[in-house]
């Protein structure tokens, strides 16, 4: 999408004023912790997005962009805190300047500004992951599956997939919760209907048989089939459609039903059952360990039913529903004994809860007759007792707290005398009503039965609709989960393949057969990696911290490759490989250079050796780096623009500072000789303390390079490639002449070429030494502008096959024709 050309940072974070010319190239910023490197990263992110991720998210407390993005001395004048960023947009072949201030971060000044440019900048702003710190990178490798899923899906712009899944699950759960209460209500309505019909089984044949007997009494035609719209009263006169008196037969049946329930509840058999149940509750209540387990288990079981939102309904703390459920389920396993005990007792309590519900329904039916009697009987005591019943039933169903459940059991069979007296009075008054004629009784029978049939039909319809909703929403959720999982599987398989390839690249010395598994599931993303063929484990199980960092980087790069493809042209890596060892850092440099040649990387590091690896590998040009030596609050970072090492030595010679020039030349030659020996597979005398000096490294490096060129010349000749052989021979002759000129062949005997003698030379004497060593060292590098990397032998182990550069311009075959 973009590349960065230049940035000017003013009064921003810890920086007072700083200008960096990136020149659209890879760039590195080095400096100890606290010298201001991350301030540059923040400035890049702010200029492109208007935000600083380091100042937002969890753990930032009262930190804000407006208050804490300006330099501390400009905190009251956020307009001074501004970033002026010049970028190039390759697809449009245009340069664009973005100027953004902390005072008004949402309205940058963009020059030039047109729809095409704004579209690309808006797309960049939606991808803040172009800036990656180690804190963010490690999330990809060692996060919990739920967190990793969120991070990866957010990176891939798939977070809405998980949001919708959560919403669908919430809807499905809510619809499931509606079904059980409606089922109980439907069962109660059916019992009332059977009572009115005077039959014991809800069966169409029996229902029609009982109804048709009454219809025959009224000279009404028989009902042959019961349909959803059939009226049991069909054919009755309109005036008889509403009962304005007490149907004596039905009322007495309702009262008998109530008395039967009271007798059952107050029976000796029930008392025996209650006593046994009370003893179990006493045992449970007297054992603190089991009681605590039951209490926590019940709480967790309730909690898992309520976890269907992205945040706590009480305190609004954000959480991941899937991961929270997994955590709760894990805790529930620790209460298996308590769960079994609670389940056993709850099962025994169920019939008592159901009997109380039946008693409540029966009381409601009888209660209604009081107002129809002449004179009216006040049924307030029945109404109050119904409230008591509901409380008892609630305590029994909720089970906890146990004292309330035990109290409900203790008073379960208690029926107030006032209630019994009211039932007696209503029954006496109903009995005193003159018996209806057969026709009146039949008419009342059909009318009451029809009313209760309509009530049953209504609740049955609601129950059916609730079941259908629950089934439909569950199916929608399951289908969505299945389809998205399959879709994500496809994406993650591609990412898994790229990740494996990238990780093998940087660890080919010891993990060339490495494989990995990215496994998506509902709300999660499992990530297991191979450990030397011993099985698949989480990255943090056996791999070192350095390997974990490498995995995080490789997974990030694989994701970005999938997300942006060729549009992945810019990335900021903020100290992301601090724990990777030097050998693998070299391979990371090669990885970024070879696998992502079209991406501009801005890298920060606190390690000077890491910076040198970037240069010798050709990841960054020699002049594309900056070194922050120190930082103070008044001036910000004190930078040292890393000039070309040879220019710096020349500057020291010009100033007659031979000591500094000689010291710099020696340190550089030691460092670069070590890199050359590694890349050319030169034989160096082993030292257990790894304290190699220049004389230990540079002669083996030159000797090996000359030898390799000789092998290349012979190989080309054997294949009949005379022109190529001649070119290689010339390169070898020129190189050997430089070695002779530098007197390296006399290193052990000629003291004049040693560092301790260099410092005794004058400027005119030391300048030729520098010149010849510069030419000698440059011979080991490719001269292509887009490469400038050291030659290296392929492969790193085993029989040597070729000598090549990173860009492939130089590729000298070392294998003779058989």
MIKOLZA-439118 format. One record per residue (C-alpha): x, y, z; residue in one letter. Coordinates in steps of 0.001 Angstrom, whole numbers, padded with zeros to 6 digits, always signed. Example, Ala and Ser with C-alpha at 12.3 -4.5 7.8 and 13.67 -1.06 7.14 Angstrom:
<nodes>
+012300-004500+007800a/+013670-001060+007140s/
</nodes>
This chain:
<nodes>
+000000+000000+000000x/+002562+002581+001145x/+006224+003182+001853x/+007649+005786+004213x/+010036+008409+002884x/+010521+010889+005699x/+009188+011796+009129x/+009434+014976+011193x/+008501+014570+014879x/+007806+017629+017027x/+007083+017723+020793x/+005758+014178+020685x/+006187+011575+023443x/+009854+011804+024539x/+011000+013598+021373x/+011407+017387+021073x/+012425+017518+017417x/+013654+014736+015171x/+013836+014293+011396x/+014474+010871+009838x/+014964+010267+006131x/+013885+006676+005445x/+014292+007038+001664x/+011646+004349+001048x/+014204+001784+002257x/+014470-000624+005154x/+015662+001293+008198x/+016900+000407+011677x/+016957+002431+014890x/+019295+001225+017616x/+019634+002361+021188x/+019455+001207+024764x/+016064+000938+026429x/+014720+004360+027282x/+016553+006275+024572x/+013466+007087+022493x/+013209+004333+019888x/+009583+003528+020617x/+008728+007216+020334x/+009506+006938+016619x/+007266+003853+016366x/+004462+005728+018136x/+004916+008683+015790x/+004606+006485+012706x/+001476+004826+014052x/-000060+008148+015100x/+000628+009789+011742x/-001027+006941+009833x/-003921+006086+012181x/-004473+008973+014599x/-003975+006594+017504x/-001210+005093+019661x/-001942+001498+020635x/+000605+001727+023456x/-001659+004306+025141x/-004877+002314+024790x/-006255-001075+025720x/-006011-003077+028917x/-003504-002020+031540x/-003308+001630+030485x/-005469+002953+033326x/-005853+006719+033157x/-003471+007145+030223x/-004900+008948+027206x/-003729+010120+023815x/-004594+013774+024410x/-002934+013990+027818x/+000114+011802+027341x/+001062+011806+023650x/+002611+015329+023777x/+006056+015801+025263x/+005708+016325+029001x/+006674+020000+028638x/+003989+020505+025958x/+001192+018625+027713x/-000844+021824+027999x/-000381+022694+024337x/-001240+019539+022313x/-001198+021545+019078x/+002599+021633+019307x/+002729+017857+019313x/+002610+017078+015628x/+003932+014588+013100x/+004711+015419+009481x/+005036+012196+007511x/+005948+011898+003842x/+004929+008618+002244x/+004902+007197-001244x/+002032+005217-002731x/+003558+002878-005349x/+000223+001961-006943x/-000513+005643-007628x/+003123+006670-008170x/+002543+009626-005838x/+004124+011129-002740x/+001786+012300+000008x/+002403+014439+003085x/+000335+013733+006212x/+000404+016293+009021x/-001431+015327+012198x/-001576+016995+015625x/-002490+015549+019002x/-004947+018402+019471x/-007003+017249+016501x/-005918+013669+015708x/-009024+012829+013676x/-008481+015544+011077x/-005033+015302+009488x/-003903+017649+006765x/-003248+015527+003679x/-001410+016945+000651x/-002346+016216-002081x/-005814+014988-001229x/-008037+013099-003643x/-010418+010125-003345x/-007811+007581-004504x/-005285+008746-001924x/-007847+008973+000872x/-009086+005470+000110x/-005602+004003+000530x/-004894+006025+003686x/-008189+004917+005187x/-007260+001320+004449x/-003877+001809+006134x/-005611+003344+009160x/-007718+000192+009547x/-004531-001911+009735x/-002699-000606+012826x/-001005-004002+013080x/+001652-002721+010651x/+003375-001626+013888x/+004256-004653+015994x/+005969-004739+019372x/+007187-007851+021171x/+004303-007464+023638x/+001864-007774+020744x/+003879-010330+018767x/+004098-012852+021614x/+000285-012886+021849x/+000175-014844+018618x/+002466-017567+019980x/+001603-018154+023639x/-001862-016656+024202x/-004782-018696+025463x/-006836-020120+022546x/-009646-017607+023112x/-007291-014622+023205x/-005342-015870+020197x/-008567-016271+018234x/-009488-012667+018970x/-006025-011341+018092x/-005734-013323+014863x/-009310-012678+013770x/-008887-008972+014483x/-005728-008982+012368x/-007500-010794+009540x/-010540-008522+009912x/-012610-011528+010969x/-013536-010224+014429x/-017092-009539+013235x/-017393-013261+012561x/-016876-013980+016249x/-019097-011058+017281x/-021969-012438+015227x/-021356-015944+016560x/-021660-014598+020100x/-024905-012812+019255x/-026375-015939+017638x/-025379-018037+020635x/-026977-015519+022970x/-030226-015644+020975x/-030201-019459+020893x/-029598-019658+024644x/-032356-017164+025381x/-034846-019106+023238x/-033897-022383+024929x/-034611-020822+028314x/-038166-019953+027225x/-039175-023574+026565x/-039181-025248+030038x/-041518-022716+031756x/-043962-022918+028846x/-043796-026718+028998x/-044791-026644+032672x/-047600-024197+031914x/-048806-026437+029095x/-048815-029488+031396x/-050854-027577+033984x/-053360-026519+031303x/-053660-030109+030143x/-054387-031320+033672x/-057106-028704+034048x/-058591-029742+030701x/-058627-033430+031675x/-060303-032506+034943x/-063040-030624+033089x/-063457-033452+030557x/-063587-036012+033362x/-061085-038270+031601x/-057660-039456+032757x/-055751-039566+029481x/-055358-036887+026833x/-056523-038962+023911x/-058616-037751+020971x/-060899-040776+020941x/-061649-040576+024670x/-062081-036808+024491x/-064608-037034+021655x/-066421-039900+023343x/-066906-037860+026551x/-067863-034706+024647x/-070326-036454+022304x/-072186-037985+025254x/-073014-034416+026422x/-073741-033219+022903x/-076256-036057+022483x/-078077-034836+025625x/-078386-031416+023934x/-079465-032922+020605x/-076251-031669+018963x/-074486-033555+016265x/-071461-035640+017190x/-067982-034298+016484x/-066186-036835+014308x/-062693-035335+014164x/-060948-032949+016509x/-059112-030263+014518x/-057181-027243+015812x/-060298-025107+015211x/-062969-027518+016429x/-065321-026049+019055x/-066801-028457+021585x/-069711-026020+021918x/-070484-025975+018216x/-074256-025663+017769x/-075059-024196+021193x/-077163-021060+021249x/-075168-017842+021360x/-076625-016889+024704x/-075255-020027+026226x/-071733-019218+025244x/-070868-017630+028527x/-071416-019133+031964x/-072747-016608+034443x/-073258-019146+037240x/-071203-021803+038968x/-071051-025094+037025x/-071823-027294+040039x/-070421-030524+038635x/-067149-028919+037524x/-066806-026928+040748x/-067206-030040+042879x/-064653-031848+040700x/-062183-028981+041180x/-062771-029015+044938x/-062264-032803+045050x/-059025-032409+043115x/-057862-029817+045660x/-058790-032023+048618x/-056981-034994+047078x/-053841-032887+046722x/-054129-031641+050316x/-054565-035215+051527x/-051506-036331+049574x/-049384-033457+050833x/-050399-034022+054463x/-050288-037839+054351x/-048123-040021+056581x/-046312-041361+053511x/-045329-037833+052497x/-044231-037084+056042x/-041928-040132+055986x/-040416-039046+052679x/-039908-035519+053975x/-038216-036806+057121x/-035699-038856+055089x/-035040-035919+052804x/-034585-033602+055785x/-031919-035907+057207x/-029966-035762+053934x/-030163-031996+053939x/-028996-031945+057584x/-025999-034104+056679x/-025162-031853+053767x/-025562-028697+055831x/-023389-030017+058672x/-020384-030830+056442x/-018642-027499+055654x/-016479-028983+052888x/-019383-030543+050979x/-021608-027537+051617x/-018939-025177+050258x/-018533-027415+047219x/-022287-027526+046626x/-022540-023768+047029x/-019712-023002+044623x/-020812-025679+042173x/-024337-024265+042107x/-022973-020758+041629x/-020673-021823+038794x/-023450-023841+037160x/-025683-020764+037224x/-022851-018573+035972x/-022164-020745+032935x/-025806-020367+031901x/-025523-016587+032055x/-022242-016192+030183x/-023427-015136+026759x/-022246-011538+026472x/-018862-009904+025892x/-018801-008282+029335x/-019918-008836+032916x/-023532-007646+033363x/-022638-006284+036816x/-019309-004458+036433x/-018972-004350+032600x/-015543-006006+032731x/-014738-007363+029274x/-014397-011118+028947x/-014324-013806+026303x/-017534-015876+026724x/-016091-019064+025233x/-012937-018900+027310x/-014851-017998+030473x/-017126-020991+029967x/-014077-023203+029534x/-012645-021839+032783x/-015919-022420+034648x/-016233-025943+033272x/-012705-026648+034489x/-013603-025484+037991x/-016810-027531+037958x/-014772-030709+037526x/-013230-030116+040953x/-016674-030389+042547x/-017689-033769+041148x/-018552-035199+044589x/-020588-032159+045541x/-022284-032212+042137x/-023340-035841+042566x/-024714-035160+046062x/-026615-032080+044928x/-028019-033820+041834x/-029239-036743+043940x/-031096-034525+046415x/-032457-032190+043729x/-033926-035184+041925x/-035726-036219+045136x/-037003-032672+045582x/-038562-032452+042099x/-041865-034256+042948x/-042422-031975+045926x/-041926-028894+043776x/-044360-030287+041164x/-046974-031070+043854x/-046793-027503+045118x/-047339-026240+041570x/-050404-028493+041230x/-051683-027267+044595x/-051273-023685+043417x/-053276-024378+040231x/-056011-026230+042147x/-056314-023413+044687x/-056634-020898+041842x/-059556-022830+040358x/-061427-023092+043683x/-060555-019510+044627x/-062482-018236+041599x/-065761-019754+042760x/-065838-017583+045889x/-066705-014449+043939x/-069511-016238+042029x/-071343-017487+045092x/-074318-015745+046637x/-073365-014398+049082x/-069740-013868+047962x/-067081-015678+049989x/-063882-013664+050601x/-060942-015858+049465x/-058144-013528+050555x/-056632-016255+052797x/-056365-018596+049804x/-054658-015848+047789x/-052138-015250+050604x/-051448-018973+050936x/-050795-019203+047197x/-048021-016642+047701x/-046545-018813+050468x/-046678-021834+048161x/-044802-019955+045424x/-042037-019018+047868x/-041719-022606+049102x/-041566-023872+045543x/-038895-021281+044686x/-036723-022279+047655x/-036994-025976+046766x/-036170-025355+043091x/-033222-023051+043804x/-031863-025509+046438x/-029557-022875+047891x/-029272-021421+050420x/-029904-024696+052234x/-031558-023178+055360x/-034376-021792+053184x/-034818-025137+051409x/-034884-026938+054751x/-037463-024480+056062x/-039618-025117+052971x/-039409-028877+053632x/-040264-028411+057306x/-043415-026424+056460x/-044226-028321+053262x/-047291-030115+054690x/-048613-027164+056650x/-052008-026064+055316x/-053470-023133+057306x/-056784-023903+059042x/-058176-020719+057547x/-057572-022108+054062x/-059165-025467+054946x/-062116-023564+056387x/-062552-021567+053180x/-062454-024716+051063x/-065096-026252+053353x/-067271-023148+053052x/-066996-023025+049266x/-067730-026747+048976x/-070770-026393+051250x/-072092-023459+049241x/-071506-025219+045914x/-073184-028393+047202x/-076195-026334+048202x/-076678-025156+044626x/-079589-027034+043037x/-078453-029850+040825x/-078529-028840+037196x/-080727-030608+034714x/-079007-033011+032372x/-079185-030346+029690x/-077694-027646+031960x/-074970-029994+033151x/-074130-030921+029567x/-074138-027275+028534x/-071852-026333+031442x/-069607-029295+030649x/-069131-028239+027021x/-068658-024592+027925x/-066031-025217+030622x/-064298-027861+028502x/-064157-025480+025536x/-062715-022688+027672x/-059987-024968+029019x/-059379-026459+025565x/-058832-022953+024192x/-056462-022198+027068x/-054604-025442+026351x/-054471-024681+022634x/-053115-021194+023303x/-050346-022353+025614x/-049591-025312+023320x/-049174-022888+020433x/-046865-020673+022481x/-044895-023728+023597x/-044640-025028+020033x/-043540-021628+018742x/-040931-021426+021516x/-039633-024903+020627x/-039491-023963+016950x/-037674-020739+017754x/-035232-022608+019968x/-034714-025278+017307x/-034354-022729+014525x/-031947-020429+016382x/-029910-023411+017563x/-029753-024688+013998x/-028776-021232+012734x/-026067-021009+015387x/-024802-024537+014699x/-024822-023957+010930x/-023069-020609+011289x/-020497-022131+013635x/-019918-025046+011250x/-019636-022868+008125x/-017382-020284+009770x/-015213-023008+011285x/-014826-024613+007847x/-014100-021204+006345x/-011575-020371+009053x/-010063-023830+008650x/-009340-023004+005024x/-007727-019699+005947x/-005737-021153+008805x/-004486-024035+006666x/-002960-021506+004276x/-001530-019505+007165x/-000278-022714+008807x/+001555-023683+005604x/+003198-020261+005259x/+004047-020130+008966x/+005704-023552+008817x/+007753-022546+005785x/+008900-019290+007394x/+009791-020889+010722x/+011736-023660+008985x/+013662-020991+007118x/+015025-019338+010259x/+015580-022647+012074x/+016791-024858+009247x/+019900-025748+011217x/+017956-027784+013776x/+014238-027801+012903x/+014177-028421+009173x/+011286-030867+009577x/+009216-028574+011774x/+005410-028618+011401x/+002564-026829+013166x/-001168-027119+013741x/-003593-024190+013764x/-006942-025587+014907x/-009973-023271+014978x/-013064-024087+016998x/-015953-022058+018336x/-014421-018909+019782x/-010922-020413+019950x/-007783-020932+017898x/-005580-023778+019051x/-001882-023528+018172x/+000396-026515+018676x/+003861-026995+017249x/+006084-029996+016623x/+008942-030528+019078x/+011607-032556+017298x/+009180-035275+016272x/+008086-035976+019860x/+004571-034701+019397x/+002604-031455+019171x/+002599-029076+022118x/+001759-025414+022868x/+004704-023149+021891x/+005436-022332+025530x/+005649-025974+026602x/+009169-026898+025455x/+010454-024262+023038x/+012729-021531+024365x/+011720-017907+024643x/+013793-017121+021568x/+011985-019786+019552x/+008656-018419+020795x/+009633-014950+019568x/+010530-016452+016209x/+007185-018250+016062x/+005336-015051+016884x/+007108-013176+014086x/+006596-015961+011543x/+002904-016278+012401x/+002493-012511+012110x/+004218-012458+008724x/+002147-015411+007494x/-001047-013649+008574x/-000027-010376+006929x/+000871-012222+003740x/-002586-013778+003688x/-004316-010529+004594x/-002536-008081+002286x/-000610-010141-000251x/+001388-007795-002462x/-000068-004834-000584x/+002086-005783+002421x/+004642-003063+001666x/+005283-001575+005094x/+005853-002919+008616x/+007347-001610+011837x/+008982-004235+014075x/+009659-002744+017496x/+012335-004778+019319x/+010462-007965+018445x/+013416-010384+018548x/+015188-009410+021757x/+015509-013023+022951x/+016545-014631+019650x/+020174-015762+019584x/+022679-014266+017147x/+022705-017242+014784x/+018987-017141+014253x/+018899-013345+013991x/+021053-013701+010928x/+018470-016034+009439x/+015669-013650+010391x/+017470-010980+008375x/+017697-013351+005427x/+014029-014246+005860x/+012841-010639+005733x/+015137-009848+002829x/+014417-012919+000680x/+010787-013706+001466x/+009505-010131+001698x/+011623-008178-000784x/+008817-005705-001533x/+008128-004822+002104x/+009786-001839+003773x/+010721-002795+007329x/+011380-000217+010022x/+013119-002051+012860x/+014156-000991+016339x/+016607-002800+018588x/+018608-002189+021738x/+021319-004584+020540x/+024175-003207+018426x/+025131-006707+017274x/+021599-007187+015934x/+022011-003927+014007x/+025261-005182+012516x/+023588-008444+011501x/+021008-006433+009572x/+023732-004613+007706x/+025982-007536+006857x/+022959-009550+005710x/+022011-006656+003438x/+018623-006238+005120x/+019333-002552+005588x/+021816-000407+003643x/+024832+000836+005610x/+023485+004391+005665x/+019890+003437+006605x/+020140+003369+010353x/+020160+005634+013353x/+021747+005128+016738x/+020326+006771+019857x/+023175+007105+022348x/+021214+008676+025203x/+018021+010522+026102x/+017111+013297+028476x/+013800+014985+029166x/+014925+018422+027986x/+016359+017442+024612x/+014919+014028+023815x/+017050+011355+022130x/+020627+012150+021211x/+021054+010471+017872x/+024127+009351+015981x/+023293+008952+012326x/+025118+005782+011378x/+027261+006950+008520x/+029067+004558+006226x/+031746+002964+008402x/+034456+003803+005887x/+033368+007444+005697x/+033576+007634+009463x/+037097+006182+009468x/+038079+008655+006749x/+036686+011477+008907x/+038831+010353+011852x/+041924+010244+009596x/+041106+013695+008299x/+041057+014904+011908x/+044343+013041+012537x/+042554+010893+015133x/+044356+007720+014152x/+043573+006054+017477x/+039810+006271+016834x/+040168+005320+013182x/+042336+002300+013987x/+040042+001183+016785x/+036974+001468+014572x/+038696-000365+011703x/+039808-003183+013983x/+036358-003659+015566x/+034654-003592+012208x/+037095-006029+010622x/+036673-008441+013539x/+032914-008286+013294x/+032696-008584+009514x/+035359-011326+009414x/+033280-013385+011823x/+030258-012999+009555x/+032303-013869+006460x/+033709-017022+008082x/+030212-018113+009021x/+028776-017524+005578x/+031688-019064+003672x/+032009-022014+006084x/+035665-021126+006706x/+037720-023223+009115x/+038689-021206+012182x/+040801-022519+015040x/+038364-023360+017833x/+038348-021356+021038x/+036132-022422+023939x/+035825-018817+025157x/+034813-017605+021656x/+037253-014682+022069x/+038462-014507+018469x/+040823-011753+017370x/+041242-010289+013941x/+044214-012537+013180x/+042088-015589+014001x/+039313-014635+011586x/+040371-012574+008589x/+043086-014863+007166x/+040778-017933+007186x/+038069-015801+005575x/+040286-014633+002700x/+041816-018077+002249x/+038378-019732+002056x/+037014-017161-000395x/+039999-017599-002709x/+039628-021368-002459x/+035914-021209-003299x/+036572-018991-006316x/+039170-021498-007484x/+036649-024332-007122x/+034110-022275-009048x/+036561-021666-011885x/+037339-025378-012171x/+033665-026303-012069x/+032810-023822-014832x/+035659-025150-016964x/+034467-028743-016477x/+031058-027773-017818x/+032602-026022-020821x/+031600-022544-019630x/+034810-020824-020630x/+033529-017250-020406x/+032159-017846-016939x/+035389-019548-015875x/+037390-016575-017135x/+035196-014123-015168x/+035606-016154-011989x/+039369-016374-012535x/+039593-012594-012898x/+037582-012131-009687x/+039973-014545-007931x/+043101-012877-009300x/+041858-009429-008276x/+040982-010713-004831x/+044309-012468-004335x/+046079-009265-005325x/+044166-007383-002620x/+045116-010026-000060x/+048768-009658-001067x/+048490-005891-000940x/+047089-006061+002583x/+050041-008295+003564x/+047656-010736+005215x/+049872-013600+004144x/+052479-012196+006509x/+050049-011562+009340x/+051905-013631+011872x/+055313-012113+011119x/+054648-008532+010010x/+053914-006394+013051x/+053183-003331+010913x/+049791-004651+009958x/+048649-005269+013538x/+046296-002948+015354x/+048882-002010+017986x/+051138-000683+015196x/+048325+001136+013344x/+048040+003686+016137x/+051683+004649+015652x/+051113+005497+011981x/+050445+008977+010669x/+047428+009966+008614x/+049274+009602+005307x/+050564+006169+006351x/+047296+004827+007721x/+045058+005985+004836x/+046479+003358+002395x/+045926+000638+005038x/+042277+001636+005269x/+041941+001821+001493x/+043236-001675+000878x/+041185-003249+003664x/+038093-001456+002383x/+038587-002879-001096x/+039330-006294+000375x/+036159-006385+002503x/+033998-004990-000281x/+035066-007956-002394x/+033003-010198-000143x/+029808-008223-000874x/+027464-008190-003851x/+027610-004808-005561x/+023956-004779-006671x/+022170-001768-005158x/+019186-003795-004010x/+021374-006478-002452x/+024684-005348-000884x/+024861-008585+001120x/+027738-010936+001860x/+028330-013917-000396x/+027420-017215+001235x/+027885-020924+000594x/+024874-023138-000148x/+024028-025306+001677x/+025146-024380+005193x/+026149-027974+005899x/+027194-030937+003789x/+028780-030863+000360x/+029201-027325-000973x/+027090-026698-004044x/+027363-022992-004843x/+028647-019584-003812x/+025985-016931-004205x/+024628-013587-003079x/+021180-012911-001648x/+019756-011430-004853x/+021048-014268-007045x/+023028-012021-009397x/+026171-013911-008432x/+025681-017672-008322x/+028928-019598-008758x/+028534-023338-009156x/+031039-025365-007087x/+030116-028807-008468x/+032361-030182-011233x/+030869-032118-014099x/+031014-035877-013257x/
</nodes>
